[in-house]
Amino acid sequence: MASRYRPPTEVHSPKRLWSLIAVLDDNGPNEHALALGRWQNEPVLAIRWNGNNEEEPIGSPQSRGLPTWFILPPGELTEAILGTLPSDKLTLVRNFLPKPKR
């Protein structure tokens, strides 16, 4: 059975550690996606490359053949990424993530 492209809304592994709250930015096949979720019950941002229908249907990262997310560490990188979001999604993230330490 051939694998099919998995949109970021279908990426829920590892279920024991990760829960998806919202996909904040999805640029489609062969592009990146940004998500808001919980990793070990802590609110986080995560990113992944979506893959495509041809060579890489489950994208990257992946673990044991299952699509997964790369958890972004809090800090300057996260703040820079947040600056790319539209105001409605930025409000959602700011209400969900803990306040950055100054």
MDTraj code that builds the backbone (N, CA, C; nanometers):
import mdtraj as md
import numpy as np

residues = "MET ALA SER ARG TYR ARG PRO PRO THR GLU VAL HIS SER PRO LYS ARG LEU TRP SER LEU ILE ALA VAL LEU ASP ASP ASN GLY PRO ASN GLU HIS ALA LEU ALA LEU GLY ARG TRP GLN ASN GLU PRO VAL LEU ALA ILE ARG TRP ASN GLY ASN ASN GLU GLU GLU PRO ILE GLY SER PRO GLN SER ARG GLY LEU PRO THR TRP PHE ILE LEU PRO PRO GLY GLU LEU THR GLU ALA ILE LEU GLY THR LEU PRO SER ASP LYS LEU THR LEU VAL ARG ASN PHE LEU PRO LYS PRO LYS ARG".split()
xyz = np.array([
    [0.0839, -0.1180, 0.0000],
    [0.0000, 0.0000, 0.0000],
    [0.0889, 0.1251, 0.0000],
    [0.0641, 0.2159, -0.0914],
    [0.1444, 0.3380, -0.1021],
    [0.1050, 0.4367, 0.0064],
    [0.2060, 0.5084, 0.0549],
    [0.1790, 0.6131, 0.1532],
    [0.1199, 0.7335, 0.0836],
    [0.0468, 0.8133, 0.1586],
    [-0.0106, 0.9357, 0.1036],
    [0.0383, 1.0549, 0.1843],
    [0.0334, 1.1706, 0.1217],
    [0.0715, 1.2944, 0.1884],
    [-0.0118, 1.3137, 0.3150],
    [0.0531, 1.3519, 0.4229],
    [-0.0154, 1.3770, 0.5505],
    [-0.0145, 1.5265, 0.5800],
    [-0.1287, 1.5918, 0.5755],
    [-0.1318, 1.7332, 0.6118],
    [-0.1002, 1.7496, 0.7612],
    [-0.0512, 1.8650, 0.8019],
    [-0.0109, 1.8833, 0.9416],
    [-0.1243, 1.8635, 1.0424],
    [-0.2475, 1.8819, 1.0007],
    [-0.3603, 1.8586, 1.0924],
    [-0.3744, 1.7117, 1.1298],
    [-0.3072, 1.6220, 1.0556],
    [-0.3127, 1.4782, 1.0834],
    [-0.1888, 1.4268, 1.1555],
    [-0.0998, 1.5164, 1.1984],
    [0.0251, 1.4743, 1.2634],
    [0.0044, 1.4782, 1.4151],
    [-0.0088, 1.3595, 1.4751],
    [-0.0416, 1.3485, 1.6178],
    [0.0541, 1.2577, 1.6952],
    [0.1702, 1.2290, 1.6385],
    [0.2651, 1.1395, 1.7058],
    [0.3798, 1.2181, 1.7680],
    [0.4340, 1.1675, 1.8770],
    [0.3916, 1.0529, 1.9567],
    [0.2739, 1.0904, 2.0480],
    [0.1680, 1.0163, 2.0406],
    [0.0434, 1.0491, 2.1111],
    [0.0620, 1.0593, 2.2623],
    [0.1559, 0.9854, 2.3159],
    [0.1781, 0.9895, 2.4604],
    [0.2383, 1.1229, 2.5051],
    [0.3107, 1.1911, 2.4156],
    [0.3811, 1.3140, 2.4517],
    [0.3248, 1.4403, 2.3881],
    [0.2604, 1.4282, 2.2728],
    [0.2204, 1.5443, 2.1922],
    [0.0690, 1.5517, 2.1759],
    [0.0142, 1.6737, 2.1893],
    [-0.1246, 1.6971, 2.1505],
    [-0.1305, 1.8282, 2.0727],
    [-0.1912, 1.8218, 1.9565],
    [-0.2033, 1.9358, 1.8668],
    [-0.3194, 2.0239, 1.9105],
    [-0.2922, 2.1527, 1.9271],
    [-0.3979, 2.2495, 1.9581],
    [-0.4475, 2.3148, 1.8303],
    [-0.3536, 2.3691, 1.7492],
    [-0.3915, 2.4361, 1.6245],
    [-0.2727, 2.4421, 1.5302],
    [-0.3003, 2.4249, 1.4022],
    [-0.1994, 2.4520, 1.3002],
    [-0.2079, 2.6017, 1.2721],
    [-0.0987, 2.6711, 1.2959],
    [-0.0971, 2.8169, 1.2832],
    [-0.0626, 2.8634, 1.1427],
    [0.0178, 2.7848, 1.0721],
    [0.0635, 2.8220, 0.9387],
    [0.0903, 2.6935, 0.8627],
    [0.0200, 2.6724, 0.7520],
    [0.0381, 2.5539, 0.6695],
    [0.0574, 2.6006, 0.5261],
    [0.1779, 2.5823, 0.4752],
    [0.2090, 2.6259, 0.3394],
    [0.1961, 2.5144, 0.2369],
    [0.1371, 2.4012, 0.2769],
    [0.1077, 2.2935, 0.1831],
    [0.2240, 2.2005, 0.1565],
    [0.2059, 2.1097, 0.0592],
    [0.3094, 2.0122, 0.0267],
    [0.4420, 2.0803, -0.0104],
    [0.5507, 2.0140, 0.0287],
    [0.6869, 2.0608, 0.0033],
    [0.7221, 2.1901, 0.0757],
    [0.6441, 2.2286, 0.1720],
    [0.6688, 2.3515, 0.2482],
    [0.6595, 2.3210, 0.3976],
    [0.6731, 2.4236, 0.4789],
    [0.6720, 2.4054, 0.6245],
    [0.5329, 2.4307, 0.6831],
    [0.5179, 2.3856, 0.8067],
    [0.3970, 2.4121, 0.8846],
    [0.4405, 2.4471, 1.0272],
    [0.3630, 2.5322, 1.0908],
    [0.3880, 2.5745, 1.2286],
    [0.2639, 2.5413, 1.3101],
    [0.2840, 2.4890, 1.4305],
    [0.1708, 2.4471, 1.5125],
    [0.1869, 2.4916, 1.6573],
    [0.0752, 2.5012, 1.7226],
    [0.0667, 2.5248, 1.8664],
    [0.0179, 2.3943, 1.9279],
    [0.0840, 2.3500, 2.0331],
    [0.0436, 2.2245, 2.0942],
    [0.0971, 2.2103, 2.2346],
    [0.0871, 2.0900, 2.2857],
    [0.1412, 2.0569, 2.4172],
    [0.2385, 1.9415, 2.4009],
    [0.3588, 1.9592, 2.4568],
    [0.4599, 1.8543, 2.4610],
    [0.4791, 1.8201, 2.6072],
    [0.4527, 1.6963, 2.6442],
    [0.4552, 1.6543, 2.7847],
    [0.3713, 1.7495, 2.8690],
    [0.2585, 1.7876, 2.8165],
    [0.1580, 1.8742, 2.8775],
    [0.2026, 2.0197, 2.8953],
    [0.3153, 2.0586, 2.8357],
    [0.3619, 2.1971, 2.8406],
    [0.3314, 2.2643, 2.7068],
    [0.2801, 2.3882, 2.7072],
    [0.2497, 2.4562, 2.5811],
    [0.3773, 2.4900, 2.5041],
    [0.3754, 2.4602, 2.3724],
    [0.4933, 2.4793, 2.2876],
    [0.4523, 2.5175, 2.1456],
    [0.5503, 2.5696, 2.0725],
    [0.5389, 2.5825, 1.9279],
    [0.6163, 2.4679, 1.8658],
    [0.5704, 2.4220, 1.7504],
    [0.6379, 2.3140, 1.6803],
    [0.6356, 2.3432, 1.5304],
    [0.7327, 2.2858, 1.4606],
    [0.7447, 2.3093, 1.3168],
    [0.7766, 2.1776, 1.2477],
    [0.7432, 2.1688, 1.1200],
    [0.7787, 2.0506, 1.0404],
    [0.7761, 2.0861, 0.8927],
    [0.8424, 2.0018, 0.8128],
    [0.8333, 2.0090, 0.6676],
    [0.7251, 1.9099, 0.6277],
    [0.6296, 1.9554, 0.5484],
    [0.5103, 1.8756, 0.5197],
    [0.5305, 1.7520, 0.4333],
    [0.6309, 1.7499, 0.3486],
    [0.6437, 1.6374, 0.2569],
    [0.5575, 1.6582, 0.1337],
    [0.5338, 1.5488, 0.0595],
    [0.4568, 1.5572, -0.0646],
    [0.4006, 1.4195, -0.0980],
    [0.3258, 1.4101, -0.2051],
    [0.2663, 1.2818, -0.2446],
    [0.3648, 1.1874, -0.3101],
    [0.4768, 1.2392, -0.3614],
    [0.5671, 1.1555, -0.4393],
    [0.6724, 1.0873, -0.3520],
    [0.7800, 1.1581, -0.3216],
    [0.8946, 1.0955, -0.2564],
    [0.8846, 1.0890, -0.1039],
    [0.8260, 1.1883, -0.0421],
    [0.8275, 1.1996, 0.1043],
    [0.6869, 1.2276, 0.1595],
    [0.5979, 1.1312, 0.1560],
    [0.4596, 1.1590, 0.1959],
    [0.4399, 1.1936, 0.3435],
    [0.5310, 1.1502, 0.4313],
    [0.5099, 1.1811, 0.5732],
    [0.5941, 1.2984, 0.6215],
    [0.6751, 1.3570, 0.5336],
    [0.7494, 1.4774, 0.5700],
    [0.8596, 1.4516, 0.6709],
    [0.8978, 1.5606, 0.7383],
    [1.0075, 1.5525, 0.8344],
    [0.9865, 1.6561, 0.9449],
    [1.0101, 1.6215, 1.0697],
    [1.0685, 1.4962, 1.1157],
    [0.9664, 1.3825, 1.1155],
    [1.0208, 1.2630, 1.1357],
    [0.9391, 1.1432, 1.1477],
    [1.0089, 1.0464, 1.2427],
    [0.9301, 0.9600, 1.3009],
    [0.9844, 0.8605, 1.3921],
    [0.9162, 0.7275, 1.3653],
    [0.9941, 0.6269, 1.3344],
    [0.9429, 0.4917, 1.3073],
    [0.8324, 0.4918, 1.2026],
    [0.8493, 0.5772, 1.1004],
    [0.7532, 0.5825, 0.9914],
    [0.6301, 0.6664, 1.0195],
    [0.6275, 0.7363, 1.1308],
    [0.5140, 0.8225, 1.1644],
    [0.5573, 0.9688, 1.1594],
    [0.4745, 1.0571, 1.1020],
    [0.5093, 1.1986, 1.0990],
    [0.5036, 1.2578, 1.2396],
    [0.5995, 1.3432, 1.2707],
    [0.6061, 1.4075, 1.4017],
    [0.6359, 1.5564, 1.3845],
    [0.6414, 1.6278, 1.4945],
    [0.6736, 1.7700, 1.4987],
    [0.8091, 1.7892, 1.5660],
    [0.8802, 1.8964, 1.5275],
    [1.0018, 1.9388, 1.5948],
    [0.9609, 2.0477, 1.6929],
    [0.9853, 2.0264, 1.8206],
    [0.9460, 2.1212, 1.9244],
    [1.0493, 2.2331, 1.9308],
    [1.0030, 2.3549, 1.9164],
    [1.0928, 2.4706, 1.9224],
    [1.1200, 2.5086, 2.0671],
    [1.2448, 2.5346, 2.1001],
    [1.2760, 2.5779, 2.2365],
    [1.2259, 2.7205, 2.2583],
    [1.1796, 2.7530, 2.3785],
    [1.1364, 2.8902, 2.4047],
    [1.2563, 2.9842, 2.3957],
    [1.2305, 3.1085, 2.3617],
    [1.3394, 3.2057, 2.3562],
    [1.3326, 3.2917, 2.2317],
    [1.4479, 3.3418, 2.1913],
    [1.4549, 3.4364, 2.0806],
    [1.4032, 3.3788, 1.9490],
    [1.4344, 3.2533, 1.9205],
    [1.3876, 3.1917, 1.7964],
    [1.2349, 3.1880, 1.7934],
    [1.1749, 3.1461, 1.9026],
    [1.0294, 3.1423, 1.9104],
    [0.9712, 3.2818, 1.8932],
    [1.0298, 3.3800, 1.9577],
    [0.9810, 3.5178, 1.9462],
    [0.9904, 3.5667, 1.8021],
    [1.0979, 3.5332, 1.7321],
    [1.1133, 3.5744, 1.5923],
    [1.0051, 3.5113, 1.5052],
    [0.9759, 3.3845, 1.5284],
    [0.8726, 3.3157, 1.4511],
    [0.7356, 3.3753, 1.4801],
    [0.7088, 3.4079, 1.6057],
    [0.5796, 3.4672, 1.6400],
    [0.5564, 3.5973, 1.5649],
    [0.6642, 3.6699, 1.5363],
    [0.6519, 3.7953, 1.4631],
    [0.6031, 3.7796, 1.3205],
    [0.5972, 3.6562, 1.2691],
    [0.5503, 3.6321, 1.1329],
    [0.4011, 3.5987, 1.1276],
    [0.3378, 3.5830, 1.2422],
    [0.1977, 3.5402, 1.2455],
    [0.1015, 3.6575, 1.2315],
    [-0.0149, 3.6340, 1.1697],
    [-0.1187, 3.7374, 1.1682],
    [-0.1710, 3.7611, 1.3099],
    [-0.2301, 3.8765, 1.3324],
    [-0.2684, 3.9176, 1.4683],
    [-0.3637, 3.8202, 1.5376],
    [-0.4592, 3.7609, 1.4661],
    [-0.5529, 3.6685, 1.5317],
    [-0.4816, 3.5436, 1.5833],
    [-0.3892, 3.4915, 1.5058],
    [-0.3156, 3.3726, 1.5501],
    [-0.2135, 3.4084, 1.6578],
    [-0.1563, 3.5273, 1.6480],
    [-0.0621, 3.5716, 1.7508],
    [-0.1328, 3.5847, 1.8851],
    [-0.2546, 3.6339, 1.8848],
    [-0.3322, 3.6448, 2.0088],
    [-0.3570, 3.5068, 2.0684],
    [-0.3930, 3.4103, 1.9848],
    [-0.4141, 3.2727, 2.0325],
    [-0.2878, 3.2197, 2.0989],
    [-0.1744, 3.2364, 2.0326],
    [-0.0477, 3.1851, 2.0860],
    [-0.0106, 3.2558, 2.2152],
    [-0.0214, 3.3878, 2.2188],
    [0.0145, 3.4646, 2.3390],
    [-0.0728, 3.4252, 2.4589],
    [-0.1979, 3.3893, 2.4334],
    [-0.2868, 3.3463, 2.5414],
    [-0.2562, 3.2037, 2.5875],
    [-0.1899, 3.1267, 2.5045],
    [-0.1634, 2.9862, 2.5351],
    [-0.0238, 2.9639, 2.5919],
    [0.0776, 3.0271, 2.5314],
    [0.2152, 3.0072, 2.5765],
    [0.2433, 3.0896, 2.7018],
    [0.3333, 3.0430, 2.7869],
    [0.3707, 3.1230, 2.9035],
    [0.4428, 3.2507, 2.8571],
    [0.4337, 3.3532, 2.9386],
    [0.5005, 3.4798, 2.9079],
    [0.6508, 3.4576, 2.9024],
    [0.7193, 3.5187, 2.8032],
    [0.8659, 3.5022, 2.7981],
    [0.9323, 3.5678, 2.9192],
    [1.0398, 3.5048, 2.9644],
    [1.1141, 3.5602, 3.0778],
    [1.2042, 3.6705, 3.0273],
    [1.2082, 3.7797, 3.0974],
    [1.2914, 3.8947, 3.0583],
    [1.4097, 3.9071, 3.1492],
])
top = md.Topology()
chain = top.add_chain()
for i, resn in enumerate(residues, 1):
    res = top.add_residue(resn, chain, resSeq=i)
    for name in ("N", "CA", "C"):
        top.add_atom(name, md.element.get_by_symbol(name[0]), res)
traj = md.Trajectory(xyz[None], top)
